Amino acid sequence: MGNYTVGVDVGGSHISSCLINLQDKSILEESIKSQKINSQDSAQRILEQWVDCLKSTISLINETPVGVGFSFPGPFDYEKGVSLVEGVNKFDKLFGLDLTSSFISRFRGMKISDFRYVNDAGAFAIGEAFAGIVKNYKRVMAFTLGTGLGSGFVVDGQLITVGESVPSNGWVYNLPFENTIADDSFSTRWFCNRYEALTGIQVEGVREIAEKIDTDIYSKQVFEEYGYRLGSFIIPVYTKFKGDIIVLGGNISKAYPLFKESLLQRIREEGLNIPVLVSSLQGNAAMLGAGLLFI
């Protein structure tokens, strides 16, 4: 077996890649490469940019990587390597394309033929469970809080996507909550909509609300509501999973101090003591998790 894999994180406006040392499950820091992309480009152009980024990373070693693991947002056929994203102004030209075949032809000269795929939140969970702040815990429940709500459930280093202890695919975004689904209830758009409902003022994102926290009672209220409601959502999912710890990632998790107390208050109201930590790897977690698909 080789010494390295390549971990890749694909987003709507970027691609990042790195080498993963399989011996100690760490990222080779100098190998991290990032490139902005236009996800509305042609499939040919998008693939060219992805391959350029990967080759830049791989060029730092004098051996063939074991394989390349991709962290990719859904909807996606992770077993077949086919993007099913459409109608959301990104990757439309990739819809239905067999990415593995496309990559094999482009990496034939480098003798790389093993390409694997995982949901981005699942990759985050794997990365944190292996090398992040929750690496010493057996049953890890991970949430990514941002433009949507992502999730991953890891037991002994393995991502769990089926079984009675986890929702279908290990995804919570589509679970019902209040009068809608969780994705609408715990994403950036909830913050913006709630703040506008309270103040009549439109904001661009969570950071803008957070910056008002010391002078605006409505900012404080929005974060407190968010934490309390998130606690209500987490409790049954965590209890069913029989988790040991929760790890939060994504941009909203960076504001955790602003909703921490209301989240923990809601948990205490149920007589529970659920440890909640914020990712130590953040943006690198998904790359690491994707690269560790080969262990």
C-alpha positions as a printed NumPy array, in Angstrom:
array([[  0.   ,   0.   ,   0.   ],
       [  1.212,   3.512,  -0.773],
       [  1.882,   6.25 ,   1.721],
       [ -0.513,   8.93 ,   0.488],
       [ -4.01 ,   9.604,  -0.725],
       [ -5.432,  12.831,  -2.086],
       [ -8.295,  14.505,  -0.254],
       [-10.468,  16.929,  -2.194],
       [-13.177,  19.319,  -1.059],
       [-15.445,  20.603,  -3.825],
       [-17.581,  23.67 ,  -3.186],
       [-19.773,  25.851,  -5.354],
       [-17.01 ,  28.399,  -5.889],
       [-13.784,  26.544,  -5.126],
       [-11.861,  23.303,  -5.07 ],
       [ -9.258,  22.467,  -2.442],
       [ -6.968,  19.446,  -2.392],
       [ -4.214,  18.042,  -0.218],
       [ -2.114,  14.955,   0.396],
       [ -3.048,  12.707,   3.311],
       [ -0.313,  10.728,   5.036],
       [ -1.902,   7.34 ,   5.671],
       [  0.618,   6.434,   8.357],
       [ -0.425,   9.11 ,  10.829],
       [ -3.659,  10.244,   9.133],
       [ -2.475,  13.809,   8.798],
       [ -2.544,  16.461,   6.102],
       [  0.732,  17.354,   4.435],
       [  0.317,  21.071,   5.   ],
       [  2.503,  22.234,   2.123],
       [  0.373,  20.192,  -0.287],
       [ -2.842,  22.158,   0.322],
       [ -3.938,  23.825,  -2.898],
       [ -7.08 ,  25.868,  -3.51 ],
       [ -8.507,  27.288,  -6.682],
       [-11.547,  29.401,  -7.405],
       [-13.891,  27.99 , -10.008],
       [-17.006,  29.069, -11.843],
       [-19.452,  26.242, -11.194],
       [-21.552,  27.415, -14.156],
       [-18.719,  26.776, -16.605],
       [-18.824,  23.921, -19.085],
       [-18.121,  20.423, -17.77 ],
       [-14.856,  20.425, -19.717],
       [-13.674,  23.658, -18.11 ],
       [-14.68 ,  22.618, -14.586],
       [-12.875,  19.28 , -14.923],
       [ -9.778,  20.998, -16.286],
       [ -9.614,  23.292, -13.256],
       [-10.17 ,  20.428, -10.84 ],
       [ -7.453,  18.337, -12.473],
       [ -5.011,  21.279, -12.46 ],
       [ -5.544,  21.69 ,  -8.714],
       [ -5.083,  17.976,  -8.021],
       [ -1.974,  17.665, -10.158],
       [ -0.446,  20.636,  -8.342],
       [ -0.967,  18.796,  -5.062],
       [  0.251,  15.416,  -6.332],
       [  3.407,  16.915,  -7.836],
       [  4.896,  17.258,  -4.348],
       [  5.502,  13.515,  -4.003],
       [  7.46 ,  11.052,  -6.113],
       [  4.94 ,   8.229,  -5.894],
       [  1.478,   7.394,  -7.13 ],
       [ -1.223,   8.149,  -4.549],
       [ -3.374,   5.22 ,  -3.451],
       [ -6.421,   7.106,  -4.7  ],
       [ -8.358,  10.35 ,  -4.704],
       [-11.286,  10.975,  -2.365],
       [-13.814,  13.688,  -3.141],
       [-15.999,  15.533,  -0.653],
       [-18.949,  16.691,  -2.745],
       [-22.262,  18.386,  -1.921],
       [-25.478,  16.532,  -2.681],
       [-27.483,  15.463,  -4.411],
       [-24.881,  13.055,  -5.727],
       [-24.641,   9.333,  -6.453],
       [-21.662,   8.68 ,  -4.204],
       [-21.355,   5.018,  -5.167],
       [-21.242,   5.652,  -8.91 ],
       [-19.541,   9.038,  -8.877],
       [-22.298,  10.927, -10.662],
       [-23.393,  14.479,  -9.827],
       [-27.151,  14.938,  -9.569],
       [-27.042,  18.66 ,  -8.765],
       [-29.367,  20.711, -10.95 ],
       [-31.431,  23.856, -10.808],
       [-29.382,  25.57 ,  -8.086],
       [-27.028,  27.62 , -10.272],
       [-24.018,  25.36 ,  -9.809],
       [-22.61 ,  22.326, -11.613],
       [-25.563,  22.125, -14.008],
       [-23.232,  20.996, -16.797],
       [-21.971,  18.091, -14.675],
       [-25.431,  16.574, -14.199],
       [-25.389,  12.862, -14.991],
       [-21.689,  12.83 , -15.893],
       [-19.634,   9.777, -14.885],
       [-16.878,  11.623, -13.027],
       [-14.775,   8.522, -12.39 ],
       [-14.426,   7.764, -16.105],
       [-13.639,  11.423, -16.738],
       [-10.888,  11.406, -14.104],
       [ -9.367,   8.072, -15.117],
       [ -8.809,   9.34 , -18.636],
       [ -7.209,  12.527, -17.356],
       [ -4.94 ,  10.813, -14.817],
       [ -3.959,   7.804, -16.937],
       [ -0.393,   9.067, -17.242],
       [ -0.118,   9.275, -13.444],
       [ -1.571,   5.755, -13.047],
       [ -4.33 ,   6.852, -10.674],
       [ -7.49 ,   4.812, -11.116],
       [ -9.266,   4.733,  -7.736],
       [-11.654,   7.625,  -7.152],
       [-14.141,   7.682,  -4.272],
       [-16.844,  10.116,  -3.19 ],
       [-18.554,  11.147,   0.024],
       [-21.042,  13.783,   1.086],
       [-19.255,  16.907,   2.289],
       [-20.76 ,  16.784,   5.781],
       [-19.924,  13.084,   6.028],
       [-16.338,  13.851,   5.051],
       [-16.227,  16.552,   7.73 ],
       [-17.426,  14.014,  10.303],
       [-14.797,  11.441,   9.287],
       [-11.998,  14.012,   9.379],
       [-12.954,  15.269,  12.822],
       [-13.417,  11.744,  14.194],
       [ -9.978,  10.627,  13.022],
       [ -7.831,  13.664,  13.676],
       [ -9.928,  16.489,  15.098],
       [-11.186,  17.569,  18.461],
       [-13.402,  14.484,  18.878],
       [-10.82 ,  11.867,  17.839],
       [-10.944,  10.111,  21.221],
       [-14.691,   9.446,  21.079],
       [-16.354,   6.295,  19.747],
       [-19.728,   7.621,  18.554],
       [-19.528,  11.065,  16.96 ],
       [-22.457,  13.094,  15.627],
       [-21.39 ,  15.985,  13.412],
       [-23.323,  18.947,  12.071],
       [-22.19 ,  21.518,   9.537],
       [-24.067,  24.785,   9.954],
       [-24.004,  27.166,   7.018],
       [-25.92 ,  27.714,   3.795],
       [-27.565,  24.397,   4.648],
       [-27.547,  21.844,   7.446],
       [-25.188,  18.934,   6.905],
       [-24.682,  15.896,   9.108],
       [-22.532,  12.834,   9.612],
       [-22.569,   9.948,  12.075],
       [-19.319,   8.118,  12.8  ],
       [-18.798,   4.98 ,  14.898],
       [-15.245,   3.713,  15.424],
       [-14.069,   5.754,  12.467],
       [-16.731,   4.454,  10.066],
       [-19.371,   6.721,   8.546],
       [-22.81 ,   5.266,   9.285],
       [-25.465,   5.964,   6.649],
       [-27.937,   3.119,   7.194],
       [-29.575,   1.504,  10.19 ],
       [-32.132,   2.329,  12.829],
       [-29.808,   4.608,  14.789],
       [-29.43 ,   7.208,  12.019],
       [-31.757,   8.955,   9.555],
       [-31.756,   7.791,   5.934],
       [-28.284,   8.333,   4.39 ],
       [-27.204,   9.872,   7.687],
       [-28.791,  13.138,   6.557],
       [-30.857,  15.336,   8.85 ],
       [-31.418,  18.286,   6.526],
       [-34.806,  17.013,   5.341],
       [-36.161,  15.969,   8.741],
       [-39.294,  17.876,   9.735],
       [-38.928,  20.673,  12.264],
       [-41.615,  23.126,  13.307],
       [-43.533,  23.933,  10.114],
       [-40.741,  23.173,   7.661],
       [-37.558,  21.081,   7.421],
       [-34.325,  21.299,   9.377],
       [-32.398,  22.764,   6.442],
       [-34.648,  25.833,   6.468],
       [-34.571,  26.064,  10.257],
       [-30.826,  26.066,  10.979],
       [-29.176,  27.616,   7.939],
       [-27.972,  31.104,   7.132],
       [-31.285,  31.959,   5.512],
       [-33.114,  31.331,   8.811],
       [-30.897,  33.906,  10.519],
       [-31.501,  36.458,   7.779],
       [-35.251,  35.836,   7.628],
       [-35.682,  35.896,  11.396],
       [-33.679,  39.07 ,  11.847],
       [-35.666,  40.801,   9.107],
       [-38.939,  39.627,  10.679],
       [-37.915,  41.202,  13.993],
       [-36.409,  44.439,  12.668],
       [-37.558,  44.971,   9.09 ],
       [-33.876,  45.175,   8.148],
       [-32.369,  42.936,   5.486],
       [-28.929,  41.47 ,   6.183],
       [-26.516,  39.473,   4.042],
       [-25.462,  36.823,   6.53 ],
       [-24.827,  35.621,  10.064],
       [-21.648,  37.634,  10.526],
       [-23.531,  40.876,   9.965],
       [-25.973,  39.961,  12.749],
       [-23.145,  38.83 ,  15.046],
       [-21.377,  42.154,  14.641],
       [-24.429,  43.905,  16.118],
       [-24.603,  41.689,  19.214],
       [-23.314,  44.288,  21.719],
       [-25.682,  47.042,  20.65 ],
       [-28.751,  45.312,  19.234],
       [-31.155,  43.315,  21.408],
       [-32.611,  41.656,  18.323],
       [-29.246,  40.209,  17.337],
       [-28.964,  38.66 ,  20.781],
       [-32.521,  37.334,  20.523],
       [-31.913,  35.695,  17.15 ],
       [-28.846,  33.819,  18.393],
       [-30.596,  32.723,  21.57 ],
       [-33.575,  31.444,  19.577],
       [-31.274,  29.626,  17.199],
       [-29.437,  27.812,  19.974],
       [-32.589,  26.832,  21.842],
       [-34.301,  25.529,  18.719],
       [-31.156,  23.672,  17.632],
       [-31.132,  21.976,  21.018],
       [-34.727,  20.86 ,  20.543],
       [-33.818,  19.378,  17.172],
       [-30.602,  17.709,  18.312],
       [-31.948,  15.897,  21.379],
       [-34.057,  13.154,  19.695],
       [-31.508,  12.586,  16.913],
       [-28.622,  12.288,  19.375],
       [-30.589,  10.083,  21.752],
       [-31.544,   7.669,  18.975],
       [-27.934,   7.514,  17.808],
       [-26.685,   6.984,  21.386],
       [-23.903,   9.45 ,  20.697],
       [-20.896,  10.251,  22.844],
       [-20.321,  13.796,  21.589],
       [-21.411,  16.412,  19.049],
       [-19.007,  18.396,  16.876],
       [-20.106,  21.499,  14.993],
       [-18.547,  22.876,  11.834],
       [-19.405,  25.328,   9.069],
       [-19.402,  29.102,   9.14 ],
       [-22.222,  29.436,  11.68 ],
       [-20.275,  27.299,  14.171],
       [-17.718,  30.108,  14.37 ],
       [-20.407,  32.084,  16.215],
       [-21.013,  29.247,  18.689],
       [-20.239,  31.39 ,  21.767],
       [-23.295,  33.49 ,  20.855],
       [-25.75 ,  30.569,  20.94 ],
       [-23.908,  28.102,  23.177],
       [-25.737,  28.871,  26.411],
       [-29.248,  28.662,  24.954],
       [-28.355,  25.384,  23.199],
       [-27.   ,  23.826,  26.395],
       [-29.922,  25.217,  28.394],
       [-32.365,  23.373,  26.163],
       [-30.36 ,  20.168,  26.556],
       [-30.266,  20.547,  30.362],
       [-34.037,  21.003,  30.421],
       [-34.309,  17.375,  29.301],
       [-32.003,  16.271,  32.105],
       [-29.242,  15.479,  29.624],
       [-25.562,  16.271,  29.541],
       [-24.489,  16.246,  25.899],
       [-20.969,  17.509,  25.216],
       [-20.8  ,  19.91 ,  22.261],
       [-17.504,  21.024,  20.707],
       [-16.575,  23.153,  17.708],
       [-14.394,  21.737,  14.951],
       [-10.651,  22.096,  15.38 ],
       [-10.005,  21.404,  11.686],
       [-12.791,  23.492,  10.11 ],
       [-12.074,  23.864,   6.387],
       [ -9.514,  21.041,   6.349],
       [-11.821,  18.431,   7.923],
       [-13.678,  17.521,   4.721],
       [-10.459,  17.13 ,   2.708],
       [ -9.001,  14.893,   5.389],
       [-12.182,  12.825,   5.648],
       [-12.346,  12.348,   1.883],
       [ -8.727,  11.21 ,   1.759],
       [ -9.344,   8.735,   4.568],
       [-11.984,   6.859,   2.523],
       [ -9.154,   4.504,   1.561],
       [ -8.168,   3.213,   4.985]])
